[in-house]
Amino acid sequence: MDRREFLHMTGAAAVVAWLPGSVFAQRAAGRYDNLLILVELKGGNDGLNTVVPYADSEYYNLRPRIAIPRDQVLQLDSRTGLHPSLQPLMPLWQNRELAVVQSVGYPSANLSHFRSIEIWDTASKSSEYLPDGWLTRAFADSPVPKSYAADGIIVGSNELGPLAGGSTRALTLTNTEQFLRQAKLAGPEGTSRNPALAHILKVEQDVAQAAANLNTNYTFRAEFPNHQLGNAFKTAAQVIAGKAGVAAVKVSHTGFDTHSGQQGAQQRLLKELAEGLTAMRTAMQEVGRWDSTLLMTYCEFGRRPKENQSGGTDHGTANAHFVLGGRVKGGLYGLSPALTRLDGNGNLPFAVDFRELYATALDRWWGINSSVALNGKFRPVDVLKA
């Protein structure tokens, strides 16, 4: 890759222009020493086989072939349990560091992958189209300190998601070593009155600053699993351990669009998820950041309660999600899936608006006003310790 190719890459995805310094001086910052890690379960994870309503006979009626047998469920209480592949998460549950939020969704749910993840990334209503991600709006209103290497890091993908649009300082990384090698091509040289050239030079300066701050030689004792998600968490952990300063990290776990052969695919994916999350917990404990780290899963939608003819599930609505961290209360939140109150399309009603989870991160975790980023007021979910 030559210098021109690298600038094209960074201009398109890896670095988004910095906010003007005057903006930082005018607005109050949030508690960005608290780190938010978003884990996207790309494709739409099946919540019913992840957080299993094993005491509800209707669950087994709807899924005669793919339901998780009652004797294999990891019981959380007398009605609800986890998929057996999530066994690595049980110590976090027992230690009250894992919260399970059930029946998460939004009104008039859209079942298109592209449109629904756009709704989640922009925190929009299903009927409106917003140009910026919800984190982009949050950081525009309450800027991240200029000394931080970036507002947010996206690991393993060029999709900015909640960090898209606006003037957010966002980096996309495959791994830190690759970024640092490529960043040497972006030497900040000179100035220009030409706006286009000035922008390119500014991008180069931003890349160089980010590279200087991201340079880390930290070697973890924690072992990360050798799969895509494990490698993504390792890259994220290296950035965090280097004390470069970053407010949010997004990693993606792909493959959850299980229209057929769901049992084997989801078993593998959930095992990788559990291994990755527990490795990240160990790494954050190692660098003294677990109490200042909040992890949240999200995805575009859940799956339909009734299994299909291909041993899988089709696009659905309400879903279950995980919230983890050293300052998480733990326990079950939201409502159990209402399997006897499906809508005309055979889909579940929701009980927790996904923007209530975002409000939890904004209002309670960072101490900033969520109403700007979410275009309205949403009640945070009470999953965090005071």
Secondary structure, DSSP 8 states (H G I E B T S, - for coil): --HHHHHHHIIIII------HHHHHHS----TTSEEEEEEEETT--STTTEE-TT-HHHHHH-TTTS--GGGSEESSSS-EE-GGGGGGHHHHHTT-EEEEEEEE-TT----HHHHHHHHHHT--TT---SS-HHHHHHHHS---TTSSEEEEEES-S--GGG-STT--EEEES-HHHHHHHHTT-------SSHHHHHHHHHHHHHHHHHHHH------SS---SSHHHHHHHHHHHHHHTT--EEEEEEEEE----SSSHHHHHHHHHHHHHHHHHHHHHHHHHTT-GGGEEEEEE-S--B-SS--TTSS--B-S-EEEEEEETTB--EEEE----TTS--TTS----SEEHHHHHHIIIIIIS---HHHHHTS-----S-B--
